[in-house]
């Protein structure tokens, strides 16, 4: 006979286990995860959680914006053609797919100064950013609508700025090969209590806003056109905390010190033809790994020293869309196959799989979660390996191009394609 005391003890044990699991969970609150590196402190769920269990799916409208997961909620956005065109911001329960709230506003399918390759994209490109402490969500539309929403208050609009209108931003010039302007792409960055945005204005390529009010705080010294990469990258150079970004023409590093905010540390000329400098640079130990295709077809590791930037190596393996991930002494990048490069030399250790223009992230237990070309796979990232070792995979069923990057939080993996098809999978092994 089960007594009340036993039932209470069992309930306490279950609750304790749940709390222990959630204590290990880490949010994926912005572009490329908790630290903007594509690395999480969560485990992959291997072996009991693979193959992962499909939890739910939805279509959220067109757009290359990536999903984020924070505080048990999944945030994403997409565009629908309802005559005039509408962007919609969604907040779902990450585990069940239950819609918690959504908010919409009028927005064109592409940016107002768009030019070139208009059949290759539609809808929002920038990934949302969530401020867990304040319960605020920040989004940026392809047409420059920078908005702050109260996630705890059914997505109530807190403030809004249109970057084109406020900063008189013009069309991107030709960076070689033919003129392209895809609209706004870069995710807003929460940094030091400020919201940092790549605007691309003559007043400053980077603008810092008060995250609670939208008031402008400072503008960068560098003021050339914005690039098309996914986000701004924090990097430590010596003892200085800096920000790095790949603009239309240059790889730029700037200061964030009080009184010197936005002052240029270095600018390395690095344009890509057709303005397709899309992969976000990856930072490690005062270095930036930057990659692109077209006229370059290469990946470079650039070290920033007191004497100036130095290219440590240049390798032929590269990505066109997918952002590289640095884990330990290895760089992972995708251009069809998943490639492992030695961080010190740029030499390829191994290559395998077929993920199109997909993405990857690295977990605490040295595993790669890789998504692209319909497939969601788990790959061994053990540093001693010299060959591609796939541990498990499933077919997501997505027919669209998988430009949006994969996300992982609280044992839930979220995948999305550019057509707005989204699915969540559990690796908890329950």
SEKOLLUM-303419 format. One line per field, with one value per residue (C-alpha): residue number from 1; x, y, z; residue in three letters. Coordinates in Angstrom, 1 decimal. Example, Ala and Ser with C-alpha at 12.3 -4.5 7.8 and 13.67 -1.06 7.14 Angstrom:
num	[1	2]
X	[12.3	13.7]
Y	[-4.5	-1.1]
Z	[7.8	7.1]
residu	[ALA	SER]
END
This chain:
num	[1	2	3	4	5	6	7	8	9	10	11	12	13	14	15	16	17	18	19	20	21	22	23	24	25	26	27	28	29	30	31	32	33	34	35	36	37	38	39	40	41	42	43	44	45	46	47	48	49	50	51	52	53	54	55	56	57	58	59	60	61	62	63	64	65	66	67	68	69	70	71	72	73	74	75	76	77	78	79	80	81	82	83	84	85	86	87	88	89	90	91	92	93	94	95	96	97	98	99	100	101	102	103	104	105	106	107	108	109	110	111	112	113	114	115	116	117	118	119	120	121	122	123	124	125	126	127	128	129	130	131	132	133	134	135	136	137	138	139	140	141	142	143	144	145	146	147	148	149	150	151	152	153	154	155	156	157	158	159	160	161	162	163	164	165	166	167	168	169	170	171	172	173	174	175	176	177	178	179	180	181	182	183	184	185	186	187	188	189	190	191	192	193	194	195	196	197	198	199	200	201	202	203	204	205	206	207	208	209	210	211	212	213	214	215	216	217	218	219	220	221	222	223	224	225	226	227	228	229	230	231	232	233	234	235	236	237	238	239	240	241	242	243	244	245	246	247	248	249	250	251	252	253	254	255	256	257	258	259	260	261	262	263	264	265	266	267	268	269	270	271	272	273	274	275	276	277	278	279	280	281	282	283	284	285	286	287	288	289	290	291	292	293	294	295	296	297	298	299	300	301	302	303	304	305	306	307	308	309	310	311	312	313	314	315	316	317	318	319	320	321	322	323	324	325	326	327	328	329	330	331	332	333	334	335	336	337	338	339	340	341	342	343	344	345	346	347	348	349	350	351	352	353	354	355	356	357	358	359	360	361	362	363	364	365	366	367	368	369	370	371	372	373	374	375	376	377	378	379	380	381	382	383	384	385	386	387	388	389	390	391	392	393	394	395	396	397	398	399	400	401	402	403	404	405	406	407	408	409	410	411	412	413	414	415	416	417	418	419	420	421	422	423	424	425	426	427	428	429	430]
X	[0.0	1.4	1.1	0.7	4.3	5.5	3.5	4.9	8.4	7.9	6.5	9.5	11.9	10.2	10.3	13.9	14.8	13.0	14.7	18.0	17.4	16.4	19.4	21.5	19.5	20.9	18.9	19.6	18.5	20.0	21.9	24.4	23.3	24.1	27.5	27.1	29.6	27.4	28.4	26.2	26.8	24.0	24.6	23.5	21.3	23.6	23.0	19.5	18.1	19.0	17.3	15.4	11.7	9.6	7.5	5.7	5.9	4.4	4.7	5.5	5.9	8.8	12.1	15.7	15.6	16.6	14.5	15.6	14.6	14.6	12.8	10.8	9.5	10.4	10.5	10.5	9.1	8.0	6.4	3.0	1.4	-2.0	-2.2	0.0	2.5	2.8	5.6	4.4	6.3	5.5	5.9	5.3	5.7	8.9	7.9	4.3	4.1	1.2	0.9	1.4	1.1	1.8	2.1	2.0	2.8	2.8	6.1	7.2	8.5	11.9	13.7	12.8	16.1	16.4	18.4	19.6	18.7	15.2	14.0	16.4	14.9	11.8	10.7	12.9	16.5	17.6	17.3	15.5	17.2	15.7	16.6	15.7	16.3	13.9	11.5	12.0	12.3	14.1	13.3	14.6	12.7	14.2	12.9	14.6	11.8	13.7	11.2	11.1	8.3	7.3	7.3	5.6	2.7	1.4	4.0	3.0	5.1	7.4	9.2	10.0	12.5	12.8	16.5	16.0	13.9	15.8	19.3	18.6	20.3	20.8	21.2	24.4	26.9	28.5	31.2	32.3	30.5	27.2	25.2	23.2	21.1	19.2	17.9	18.7	20.2	22.2	20.7	20.5	23.2	22.6	25.9	26.7	23.1	22.8	21.3	23.9	22.7	24.5	22.7	25.1	24.5	26.9	26.3	27.9	27.8	27.0	24.5	24.0	20.5	19.1	17.5	14.5	13.6	15.2	17.1	20.4	23.5	26.5	27.5	30.7	33.6	33.5	30.6	30.7	27.8	26.5	27.3	24.9	26.3	24.1	25.5	28.1	30.7	32.2	35.9	38.6	41.9	44.5	42.7	40.2	36.6	35.7	33.1	33.8	31.6	32.0	30.7	30.2	33.8	35.8	36.3	36.0	37.0	35.9	36.2	33.4	35.3	33.4	34.4	35.8	32.6	32.8	36.3	37.9	40.7	41.3	39.6	40.8	39.6	37.7	34.8	33.0	31.5	27.7	27.8	27.6	29.8	27.1	28.8	29.3	33.0	33.9	36.2	38.8	41.9	42.1	41.6	38.7	37.9	36.2	34.9	33.1	32.8	32.5	35.7	37.4	36.6	38.6	38.7	41.2	42.3	43.2	45.0	44.6	47.8	49.0	51.0	47.9	46.0	48.0	46.6	47.9	46.6	44.3	42.7	40.6	37.9	35.1	31.4	29.1	26.2	26.8	28.7	31.8	32.0	35.3	35.5	38.8	41.5	39.1	37.0	33.8	32.2	29.7	29.7	27.8	30.0	30.8	34.5	36.9	39.9	42.8	42.7	46.4	47.2	43.9	44.6	41.5	41.2	38.2	35.1	31.8	28.0	25.9	24.2	23.9	24.1	23.2	24.5	25.9	26.4	28.6	27.4	29.1	29.8	31.8	29.1	28.0	24.3	24.2	21.2	20.7	19.5	16.6	18.8	19.4	22.5	24.7	28.5	31.4	33.5	36.2	39.4	41.5	39.3	40.7	37.6	33.9	32.0	28.2	26.4	22.8	20.4	16.8	15.0	13.3	11.2	11.9	12.1	13.2	16.7	18.0	19.6	18.2	20.6	19.7	19.1	19.3	17.9	16.5	16.9	14.9	16.4	14.6	15.1	13.6	13.9	13.6	10.0	9.0	8.6	9.7	10.0	11.1	12.7	13.5	16.8	15.9	15.5	12.2]
Y	[0.0	3.4	5.9	9.6	10.0	7.8	9.8	13.1	11.6	10.5	13.9	15.6	13.3	14.1	17.8	17.6	15.8	18.4	21.3	19.6	19.3	22.9	24.0	22.5	24.1	27.1	29.6	30.2	33.9	35.4	34.8	31.9	31.2	32.3	33.9	34.4	31.6	28.7	26.8	25.8	24.3	21.9	18.3	16.7	14.0	11.3	8.4	8.1	11.1	10.1	9.9	12.9	12.8	15.3	17.5	19.8	21.9	25.0	27.4	30.9	32.7	33.4	34.6	33.5	34.7	32.0	30.8	31.5	29.7	31.4	30.8	27.9	30.0	29.9	33.2	33.6	35.8	35.5	37.4	36.6	38.0	39.3	41.9	44.5	42.3	41.5	40.6	38.5	37.9	34.6	33.4	29.6	27.3	25.5	22.1	21.9	24.5	26.2	29.8	32.2	35.4	37.0	40.5	41.8	45.0	46.0	45.3	44.9	41.5	43.0	46.2	49.5	49.9	46.3	45.3	42.0	38.3	39.2	35.6	34.2	35.7	37.2	38.4	39.0	38.1	39.3	37.0	38.2	38.9	38.3	40.1	37.6	40.0	42.6	40.2	42.2	40.9	42.9	42.4	44.0	43.7	43.5	47.1	48.5	48.3	48.0	47.1	46.2	44.0	43.1	39.3	39.1	41.4	39.5	41.1	44.7	47.1	49.1	51.2	51.3	53.0	52.7	52.8	53.9	56.8	57.9	57.6	58.3	55.1	54.7	51.7	49.7	50.4	47.7	45.8	44.0	41.6	43.5	45.6	43.9	45.1	42.5	44.9	44.5	41.2	41.7	40.6	43.2	42.6	43.1	44.3	46.1	47.0	48.5	47.4	47.5	47.5	47.5	50.4	51.3	55.1	58.0	58.9	55.6	52.0	50.8	52.6	51.9	52.4	52.5	49.0	50.2	53.4	53.2	56.4	56.7	56.5	56.5	55.9	54.3	56.2	53.8	54.9	52.9	50.7	47.8	44.2	41.3	39.1	37.8	39.7	41.7	39.7	40.5	39.9	40.5	42.0	42.1	43.5	45.5	44.4	45.1	44.5	43.1	43.0	42.2	45.3	45.6	46.5	45.8	43.5	46.1	46.0	48.8	49.8	49.7	51.4	54.3	57.5	55.6	53.8	53.0	54.1	52.0	49.7	48.2	47.9	45.1	45.6	42.4	42.9	39.9	40.1	40.5	41.8	38.1	38.5	36.6	34.3	36.0	36.0	33.7	35.0	33.3	34.4	37.8	36.3	36.4	33.6	35.1	33.1	33.7	32.4	34.1	36.0	34.7	31.0	31.0	31.2	33.4	33.6	37.2	38.1	41.6	42.7	46.0	46.4	45.8	42.9	39.9	37.2	33.9	31.7	31.5	28.2	27.1	25.5	28.0	28.7	30.8	31.3	29.3	30.9	29.1	27.8	27.7	25.0	24.4	24.3	23.5	25.5	23.9	25.3	24.0	24.3	21.2	19.0	19.7	20.6	20.4	22.8	23.1	26.5	26.9	26.1	26.1	22.5	20.3	17.5	15.8	16.5	14.7	14.7	16.9	19.8	22.3	25.8	24.6	25.3	23.7	24.2	22.5	21.0	20.6	16.9	17.6	16.9	18.8	19.3	19.9	20.9	21.4	19.8	18.2	16.5	16.9	15.0	14.5	14.4	13.6	16.7	14.9	16.8	13.6	12.5	12.6	11.5	12.4	10.4	10.7	9.3	9.7	11.6	12.1	13.6	16.8	16.8	20.4	21.0	24.7	26.0	25.8	29.3	29.8	28.4	25.6	26.3	24.2	24.9	22.9	19.6	21.0	21.4	23.8	23.8	26.2	26.8	30.0	29.2	29.3	25.6	25.1	22.0	21.2	17.9	16.6	15.0	14.5	10.7	10.7]
Z	[0.0	-1.0	1.9	1.7	2.9	0.1	-2.5	-1.1	-1.3	-4.9	-5.9	-4.2	-6.1	-9.4	-8.7	-7.6	-10.9	-12.9	-11.1	-11.5	-15.3	-15.6	-13.6	-16.3	-19.1	-20.8	-22.8	-26.5	-26.4	-29.5	-32.7	-32.3	-28.8	-25.2	-25.9	-29.7	-30.3	-31.4	-28.2	-25.4	-21.9	-22.5	-23.4	-26.7	-25.2	-26.6	-26.6	-24.9	-26.7	-30.2	-32.6	-31.1	-30.7	-32.7	-30.4	-32.7	-35.9	-37.5	-40.4	-39.2	-42.6	-44.9	-43.6	-42.9	-39.3	-36.8	-33.9	-30.3	-27.1	-23.6	-20.3	-21.8	-24.7	-28.4	-30.3	-34.0	-36.8	-40.4	-43.3	-44.9	-48.0	-47.0	-49.7	-48.2	-46.4	-42.7	-40.3	-37.3	-34.1	-32.4	-28.8	-28.4	-25.5	-26.6	-25.4	-26.6	-29.4	-27.7	-29.0	-26.0	-28.0	-31.4	-32.7	-36.2	-38.2	-41.9	-43.6	-47.2	-48.4	-49.0	-47.9	-49.4	-51.3	-52.3	-55.4	-56.8	-56.1	-55.0	-55.8	-53.2	-50.0	-48.5	-45.1	-42.0	-42.0	-38.6	-35.6	-32.5	-29.2	-25.8	-22.5	-19.8	-16.9	-18.3	-20.2	-23.4	-26.9	-29.7	-33.4	-36.6	-39.9	-43.3	-43.8	-40.7	-38.1	-34.8	-32.2	-28.5	-27.1	-23.6	-23.6	-20.2	-21.4	-24.4	-26.7	-25.9	-28.1	-25.8	-28.4	-32.1	-34.5	-38.2	-39.1	-42.7	-41.7	-38.5	-39.9	-43.6	-44.7	-48.5	-50.8	-50.4	-53.3	-55.5	-53.5	-56.7	-59.1	-59.2	-56.8	-54.0	-51.1	-49.1	-46.4	-42.7	-41.6	-38.4	-35.1	-32.3	-29.7	-25.9	-24.6	-21.3	-20.8	-24.2	-27.5	-30.3	-33.9	-37.2	-38.9	-41.8	-41.5	-42.3	-38.6	-37.7	-39.0	-35.5	-33.2	-29.5	-28.1	-24.6	-24.4	-22.4	-24.3	-27.8	-27.2	-29.1	-26.8	-29.2	-32.8	-34.1	-35.6	-38.6	-40.8	-44.1	-45.3	-43.3	-44.4	-44.7	-41.9	-39.1	-36.1	-34.2	-32.3	-28.9	-28.8	-26.2	-27.5	-24.8	-21.9	-23.9	-24.6	-28.2	-30.8	-34.3	-37.4	-41.1	-43.0	-46.7	-47.3	-44.1	-41.1	-38.3	-34.6	-32.3	-28.6	-26.1	-23.2	-21.6	-23.3	-26.3	-27.4	-31.1	-31.7	-34.4	-33.4	-36.8	-40.2	-42.6	-46.2	-47.1	-49.5	-51.1	-54.5	-54.7	-51.1	-50.0	-46.9	-45.0	-42.5	-39.1	-38.0	-35.1	-32.3	-30.1	-28.3	-29.9	-33.4	-35.8	-38.3	-41.3	-44.3	-47.6	-51.2	-54.5	-55.3	-52.1	-51.6	-48.4	-44.7	-42.9	-39.3	-38.4	-35.2	-33.7	-32.0	-30.6	-33.8	-36.0	-37.6	-38.9	-41.1	-39.5	-42.3	-45.3	-46.3	-49.2	-47.2	-46.7	-46.1	-48.2	-45.8	-42.6	-39.8	-38.4	-34.9	-32.9	-30.3	-28.5	-31.2	-34.1	-36.5	-37.9	-41.0	-43.6	-47.4	-48.3	-46.2	-42.5	-42.3	-39.3	-39.6	-37.2	-35.6	-35.5	-39.2	-41.1	-42.3	-42.7	-40.3	-41.8	-43.9	-44.2	-44.6	-46.9	-45.2	-48.0	-46.5	-43.1	-39.6	-36.6	-32.8	-30.3	-27.0	-23.6	-24.2	-27.4	-29.9	-33.0	-33.7	-37.5	-39.5	-43.3	-46.5	-44.6	-42.1	-38.4	-37.4	-34.4	-35.1	-32.8	-32.0	-30.0	-30.6	-31.3	-34.2	-37.7	-39.5	-39.8	-37.3	-37.5	-34.4	-35.4	-37.8	-38.7	-41.8	-40.8	-43.9	-44.7	-48.5	-48.2	-48.0	-44.4	-44.0	-40.4	-37.8	-35.5	-31.8	-28.6	-25.1	-22.3	-24.2	-27.2	-30.7	-33.0	-36.8	-39.4	-43.1	-45.1	-46.1	-42.4	-41.7	-38.1	-35.9	-32.4	-31.3	-27.8	-26.9	-23.3	-23.9	-22.0]
residu	[UNK	UNK	UNK	UNK	UNK	UNK	UNK	UNK	UNK	UNK	UNK	UNK	UNK	UNK	UNK	UNK	UNK	UNK	UNK	UNK	UNK	UNK	UNK	UNK	UNK	UNK	UNK	UNK	UNK	UNK	UNK	UNK	UNK	UNK	UNK	UNK	UNK	UNK	UNK	UNK	UNK	UNK	UNK	UNK	UNK	UNK	UNK	UNK	UNK	UNK	UNK	UNK	UNK	UNK	UNK	UNK	UNK	UNK	UNK	UNK	UNK	UNK	UNK	UNK	UNK	UNK	UNK	UNK	UNK	UNK	UNK	UNK	UNK	UNK	UNK	UNK	UNK	UNK	UNK	UNK	UNK	UNK	UNK	UNK	UNK	UNK	UNK	UNK	UNK	UNK	UNK	UNK	UNK	UNK	UNK	UNK	UNK	UNK	UNK	UNK	UNK	UNK	UNK	UNK	UNK	UNK	UNK	UNK	UNK	UNK	UNK	UNK	UNK	UNK	UNK	UNK	UNK	UNK	UNK	UNK	UNK	UNK	UNK	UNK	UNK	UNK	UNK	UNK	UNK	UNK	UNK	UNK	UNK	UNK	UNK	UNK	UNK	UNK	UNK	UNK	UNK	UNK	UNK	UNK	UNK	UNK	UNK	UNK	UNK	UNK	UNK	UNK	UNK	UNK	UNK	UNK	UNK	UNK	UNK	UNK	UNK	UNK	UNK	UNK	UNK	UNK	UNK	UNK	UNK	UNK	UNK	UNK	UNK	UNK	UNK	UNK	UNK	UNK	UNK	UNK	UNK	UNK	UNK	UNK	UNK	UNK	UNK	UNK	UNK	UNK	UNK	UNK	UNK	UNK	UNK	UNK	UNK	UNK	UNK	UNK	UNK	UNK	UNK	UNK	UNK	UNK	UNK	UNK	UNK	UNK	UNK	UNK	UNK	UNK	UNK	UNK	UNK	UNK	UNK	UNK	UNK	UNK	UNK	UNK	UNK	UNK	UNK	UNK	UNK	UNK	UNK	UNK	UNK	UNK	UNK	UNK	UNK	UNK	UNK	UNK	UNK	UNK	UNK	UNK	UNK	UNK	UNK	UNK	UNK	UNK	UNK	UNK	UNK	UNK	UNK	UNK	UNK	UNK	UNK	UNK	UNK	UNK	UNK	UNK	UNK	UNK	UNK	UNK	UNK	UNK	UNK	UNK	UNK	UNK	UNK	UNK	UNK	UNK	UNK	UNK	UNK	UNK	UNK	UNK	UNK	UNK	UNK	UNK	UNK	UNK	UNK	UNK	UNK	UNK	UNK	UNK	UNK	UNK	UNK	UNK	UNK	UNK	UNK	UNK	UNK	UNK	UNK	UNK	UNK	UNK	UNK	UNK	UNK	UNK	UNK	UNK	UNK	UNK	UNK	UNK	UNK	UNK	UNK	UNK	UNK	UNK	UNK	UNK	UNK	UNK	UNK	UNK	UNK	UNK	UNK	UNK	UNK	UNK	UNK	UNK	UNK	UNK	UNK	UNK	UNK	UNK	UNK	UNK	UNK	UNK	UNK	UNK	UNK	UNK	UNK	UNK	UNK	UNK	UNK	UNK	UNK	UNK	UNK	UNK	UNK	UNK	UNK	UNK	UNK	UNK	UNK	UNK	UNK	UNK	UNK	UNK	UNK	UNK	UNK	UNK	UNK	UNK	UNK	UNK	UNK	UNK	UNK	UNK	UNK	UNK	UNK	UNK	UNK	UNK	UNK	UNK	UNK	UNK	UNK	UNK	UNK	UNK	UNK	UNK	UNK	UNK	UNK	UNK	UNK	UNK	UNK	UNK	UNK	UNK	UNK	UNK	UNK	UNK	UNK	UNK	UNK	UNK	UNK	UNK	UNK	UNK	UNK	UNK	UNK	UNK]
END
